[in-house]
Amino acid sequence: MSAKKKINAKSIAKQKRNGRKLLAFIRVVRYGAESFMRNSWLSVAATIVMTITLLIISVSFAMQNILTDTINELHNKVEMSIYLKTETTDEIGLELSTELNQLSSVKSVTFINAAQAKTKFAKDNSDNFDALNALKEATNRNPATLRIVVKDIDDISQLQKFVSDDELLKKHINPNFEPSFAGIRRDTIKTIGRAVNFAQNAGIIAGTIFVIISSLIIFNTIRMAIYNRKEEIQMMKLIGADRLFIRGPFLIEAMIYGFVAAFMATGLGLWILYSLAKTLLSYQFIAQPTINLATNYPVFVLMGMIAVGFLIGIVSSLLATRRYLKM
Amino acid sequence: MILLDRVTKTYSKDSSSALNRVSLFIEPREFVILVGTSGAGKSTLFKLLTREEKPTSGKIVVGGIDYDNLKDNNIPMLRRKIGVVFQDFKLLPQRTVFENVAFALEIAGMTNREIKSTVPKVIELVGLRGKEKKFPHQLSGGERQRVAIARAVVRQPKILIADEPTGNLDPRHSWDIIRLLEKINKYGTTVLLTTHNADIVNKLKRRVITLEHGKISGDQAQGSYRQ
C-alpha cells in the first residue's frame, strides 16, 4: 500500500516538474515576443540587418548555383575533335566511340560520318552561295569526326595517349587534320579551363567572405541590443532569475528576427532573381535552373531561409549573452 | 538570520580591502540601518549577501544557508529568498507595474492563478492600486520605488535589503518609503537599510551599524547618525 503511495507521489512530483518546465518555457517565449514588440525600433533595425544578411547569403548561393550551371554548360560546349578519313564507316566510328567512352576522362563521344558532316556544313553555310556551289560540284572530302566532351578540360593526357597508341584509330585517323586538342587549340582549351576554375573559386571565396561579414554584422547588432539591456539582465539575476529566464527571451527575440527576416529576404531574393534573369541570360549565364528551383520549391526555400535565420540568431545571442550568465 | 564571521573582501591585490574582517550578527525580524560614507563598504557588504561577489576570506551564513557550500546553480534560489531594493529602482522599463511585480513570481515558477491573486494584494500594500497598467516612465520616483519594494516583497522573503532606497526621493516620498519598510518589517521580514539621510536614522531609533574604511566602527541598539 505504502509502496503504491510512494509511486503515486513520485509520478505527481514528476508531473508537477514537467508542468513547471512547460510553464517556464511558455513564459520565456512570451517574454521574447513581448520584448520584440515593445522594443520596436531595435527590433526593426535588427530585423533589417538580419534580412540583409539572409539576402546576401541567398544571393551568394544563387549566384554560385548560376555560375556552376554556366560552367557545366561551358564544359559541355568545349568539344575536342578527332578527324577520321572520309570513308570511315559508321561501324568503325561506333567501335572507336565505344573505346573512347571507356576512358575515365571522357564524358561523352559523338560520331559524325562524312555525309552528316557535309549536311552540317551546308546548313552552317546556307547563306554562303559560293561555299554551297563548291559543295555541289566537289566530291565529299569532309572528314568523319569523333566529337569528345572530357570531364576535365585541363586533363587530356589520357586522350592524347589514346590517339598515339590505339591501333584502330591509327588506321582510320585523317592525316590532313590534326586532333583539335593539339597545338594552338590545346592552349585555347587550357586557357578556358583555367578561367573556368578561377571563376568558380572566386565565386566560392567571394560568397564565403560575404557570408562571414554579414554574419559578423548581425552578431554585433544582436550583441549591441543585448549590451543595451545589460542592467536589465543584472536586475533579473538579482531577483533570482536563472539562466533559462535570462538567456531564453533573447534567444526567442533573435529567432523572431530570423523568422521575419526570412520572409522578407525570400521575397526580395526572388524579386532580384527575376529582375536579373533577362540580363543574366543575355550574358549567356544559365540562370533558368536556379529560377526553376526557387519557383518550384518556394516553401523549401523559405524553410531553408528560416532555418538559417534561426541558426544565426541563436548562435549570435548565445555568444552575446554568455558573458552575462556568470551568477 | 544573517551571520558574517571575519569577512574580508579585496577586489585586487594592489588595492586595500573593501571590507576588513567584518563580523556581525542580525537577528530575524530585526530592522538594521547601515551607515557610512561612500566607499565605507556598504555596497560591498550587500553584494556579498546577494552573492554578486565572493568574500576573499571569512564565512557568511544567511537564513541557514552557508555560502561556502553554495553552488552556482543554487544562487538563483538563494536570491529568491532575499528581496532587494535599489536607489535607482532597477525596474524593467518595458513592463507595466503589474508585470514588474509578477515577474518575480513568474521566474519562481508560480502559476498564473497564484500570480493573479498575489500581485494585486502587494500592489495594494504599497499603495499603488489603480496604477497596475502604468509603465515605469509614467510614474513618479516615489511610485517607482514602491513598485521596486512590491517586487522585492511579493515572494515574502525573510530578508529585505534596501540600498539607499530614498537616495533619489524628496523628503515626503522618502518617509513614505521608510514607513512602508517599517510595515514590511512588522509583518516579519528582516530589513537591512542603508541611507545617508541623518534625519531618517535619528528618528527611526533602530539598530545602527556604522562602517568606516571597511570596518565596523559602531553598532548601537537605538543608534543615531554620526558624521
Interface residues (C-beta under 8 A of the other chain):
Chain A: R20 L23 A24 R27 E34 S35 R38 N39 E231 E232 Q234 M235 M236 K237 L238 I239 G240 A241 D242 F245 M327
Chain B: T50 R51 E52 D72 N73 I75 P76 M77 L78 R79 R80 V84 K90 L91 L92 P93 Q94 R95 F103 A104 E106 I107 A108 G109 T111 R151 A152
